[in-house]
């Protein structure tokens, strides 16, 4: 029973958390994600992408985080107002903020890939043969496959969290809800990527992990 409850909360924490409580928990995780991203030079560059940051500043990483959160929050709020009339702003604020929590795991999971990513960038920019040898080694292939599987698993979990938050706020379910959510996902990813680019003056390296 406890195991079932754990997995249920892991996939849909919004059955227990909402409003200001969800917001403060989500905000704490967002700030931790910002600090970790600044230290390791990694940040969200869109709703569904994590990328490298050149010479990161805390304000740059925070701008990335808030851009991704803000776009998803505004779009979800608009749809929630259309689909249901009694949605509260604090619920939208709390649920959308908490829904960004898996980004922390995405950032942490990309850290083992930084060496490979830097080698790829070095080869693409300078044609460094040492970087090419590193990329072509058998160990690198195995390592990339293992880390990629972990990243995909976390990304799927992240999308499920986003969907459950979206469904909770908009009360859109079944086929119609899934269809609208997919549109929202694509729209928010494009808008947040563009906003990140504008706010950071192109400081984000477009080499993305996921």
Buried (B, 14 or more C-beta within 10 A) or exposed (E): EEEEEEEEEEEBBBEEBBBEEBBEBBBEBBEEBBEBBBEBBBBBBBBBBBBBBEEBEEEBBBBBBBBBBBBBBBBBBEBBBEBEEEBEEBBBBBBBBBBBBBBBBBBBBBBBBBEBBBBBBBBEEEEBEEBEEBBEEEEBEEBBEEBBEBBEEBBEBBBBBBBBBBBBBBEBEEEEBBEBBEEBBEBBBEBBBEBBBEBBEEBBBEEBBB
